[in-house]
Amino acid sequence: MHTLQIKVSDNLYNDVISYLSKYPKSELKIKKTTPYPKDILVSSVEEVRRRVHEAEARVANGEYLTQEEFEKQMDDFFENELGIKR
């Protein structure tokens, strides 16, 4: 068994996955990774609903960021996690 790691542009991703999916699952295992932290990714509609409900409850309790605090956190995230400077 060998391990390959490839980076595929978004416009080719579906074609590559479609091609690789033709092989038996016992012979080829595909593991998708992203550069984003797992806690920001959403995998279902139910997860979205749960997170929105939790956010609404926090706002109702006065637990939210000011616009300036939010922008600072977003700038830090994009720079430190994704390497994108504003």
Contact map, one row per residue, 1 for C-alpha under 8 A:
11100000000000000000000000000000000000000000000000000000000000000000000000000000000000
11110000000000000000000000000000000000000000000000000000000000000000000000000000000000
11111000000000000000000000000000000000000000000000000000000000000000000000000000000000
01111100000000000000000000000000000000000000000000000000000000000000000000000000000000
00111110000000000000000000000000000000000000000000000000000000000000000000000000000000
00011111000000000000000000000000000000000000000000000000000000000000000000000000000000
00001111100000000000000000000000000000000000000000000000000000000000000000000000000000
00000111110110000000000000000000000000000000000000000000000000000000000000000000000000
00000011111110000000000000000000000000000000000000000000000000000000000000000000000000
00000001111111000000000000000000000000000000000000000000000000000000000000000000000000
00000000111111000000000000000000000000000000000000000000000000000000000000000000000000
00000001111111110000000000000000000000000000000000000000000000000000000000000000000000
00000001111111111000000000000000000000000000000000000000000000000000000000000000000000
00000000011111111100000000000000000000000000000000000000000000000000000000000000000000
00000000000111111110000000000000000000000000000000000000000000000000000000000000000000
00000000000111111111000000000000000000000000000000000000000000000000000000000000000000
00000000000011111111100000000000000000000000000000000000000000000000000000000000000000
00000000000001111111110000000000000000000000000000000000000000000000000000000000000000
00000000000000111111110000000000000000000000000000000000000000000000000000000000000000
00000000000000011111111000010000000000000000000000000000000000000000000000000000000000
00000000000000001111111110000000000000000000000000000000000000000000000000000000000000
00000000000000000111111100000000000000000000000000000000000000000000000000000000000000
00000000000000000001111110110000000000000000000000000000000000000000000000000000000000
00000000000000000000111111110000000000000000000000000000000000000000000000000000000000
00000000000000000000101111111000000000000000000000000000000000000000000000000000000000
00000000000000000000000111111000000000000000000000000000000000000000000000000000000000
00000000000000000000001111111000000000000000000000000000000000000000000000000000000000
00000000000000000001001111111100000000000000000000000000000000000000000000000000000000
00000000000000000000000011111110000000000000000000000000000000000000000000000000000000
00000000000000000000000000011111000000000000000000000000000000000000000000000000000000
00000000000000000000000000001111100000000000000000000000000000000000000000000000000000
00000000000000000000000000000111110000000000000000000000000000000000000000000000000000
00000000000000000000000000000011111000000000000000000000000000000000000000000000000000
00000000000000000000000000000001111110000000000000000000000000000000000000000000000000
00000000000000000000000000000000111110000000000000000000000000000000000000000000010000
00000000000000000000000000000000011111011000000000000000000000000000000000000000110000
00000000000000000000000000000000011111111000000000000000000000000000000000000000000000
00000000000000000000000000000000000111111000000000000000000000000000000000000000000000
00000000000000000000000000000000000011111100000000000000000000000000000000000000000000
00000000000000000000000000000000000111111100000000000000000000000000000000000000000000
00000000000000000000000000000000000111111110000000000000000000000000000000000000000000
00000000000000000000000000000000000000111111001100000000000000000000000000000000000000
00000000000000000000000000000000000000001111101000000000000000000000000000000000000000
00000000000000000000000000000000000000000111111100000000000000000000000000000000000000
00000000000000000000000000000000000000000011111110000000000000000000000000000000000000
00000000000000000000000000000000000000000001111111000000000000000000000000000000000000
00000000000000000000000000000000000000000111111111100000000000000000000000000000000000
00000000000000000000000000000000000000000101111111110000000000000000000000000000000000
00000000000000000000000000000000000000000000111111111000000000000000000000000000000000
00000000000000000000000000000000000000000000011111111100000000000000000000000000000000
00000000000000000000000000000000000000000000001111111110000000000000000000000000000000
00000000000000000000000000000000000000000000000111111111000000000000000000000000000000
00000000000000000000000000000000000000000000000011111111100000000000000000000000000000
00000000000000000000000000000000000000000000000001111111110000000000000000000000000000
00000000000000000000000000000000000000000000000000111111111000000000000000000000000000
00000000000000000000000000000000000000000000000000011111111100000000000000000000000000
00000000000000000000000000000000000000000000000000001111111110000000000000000000000000
00000000000000000000000000000000000000000000000000000111111111110000000000000000000000
00000000000000000000000000000000000000000000000000000011111111110000000000000000000000
00000000000000000000000000000000000000000000000000000001111111100000000000000000000000
00000000000000000000000000000000000000000000000000000000111111100000000000000000000000
00000000000000000000000000000000000000000000000000000000011111110000000000000000000000
00000000000000000000000000000000000000000000000000000000011111111000000000000000000000
00000000000000000000000000000000000000000000000000000000011001111100000000000000000000
00000000000000000000000000000000000000000000000000000000000000111111110000000000000000
00000000000000000000000000000000000000000000000000000000000000011111110000000000000000
00000000000000000000000000000000000000000000000000000000000000001111111000000000000000
00000000000000000000000000000000000000000000000000000000000000001111111100000000000000
00000000000000000000000000000000000000000000000000000000000000001111111110000000000000
00000000000000000000000000000000000000000000000000000000000000001111111111000000000000
00000000000000000000000000000000000000000000000000000000000000000011111111100000000000
00000000000000000000000000000000000000000000000000000000000000000001111111110000000000
00000000000000000000000000000000000000000000000000000000000000000000111111111000000000
00000000000000000000000000000000000000000000000000000000000000000000011111111100000000
00000000000000000000000000000000000000000000000000000000000000000000001111111110000011
00000000000000000000000000000000000000000000000000000000000000000000000111111111100000
00000000000000000000000000000000000000000000000000000000000000000000000011111111110000
00000000000000000000000000000000000000000000000000000000000000000000000001111111111110
00000000000000000000000000000000000000000000000000000000000000000000000000111111111111
00000000000000000000000000000000000000000000000000000000000000000000000000011111111100
00000000000000000000000000000000000100000000000000000000000000000000000000011111111000
00000000000000000000000000000000001100000000000000000000000000000000000000001111111100
00000000000000000000000000000000000000000000000000000000000000000000000000000111111110
00000000000000000000000000000000000000000000000000000000000000000000000000000111011111
00000000000000000000000000000000000000000000000000000000000000000000000000100110001111
00000000000000000000000000000000000000000000000000000000000000000000000000100010000111
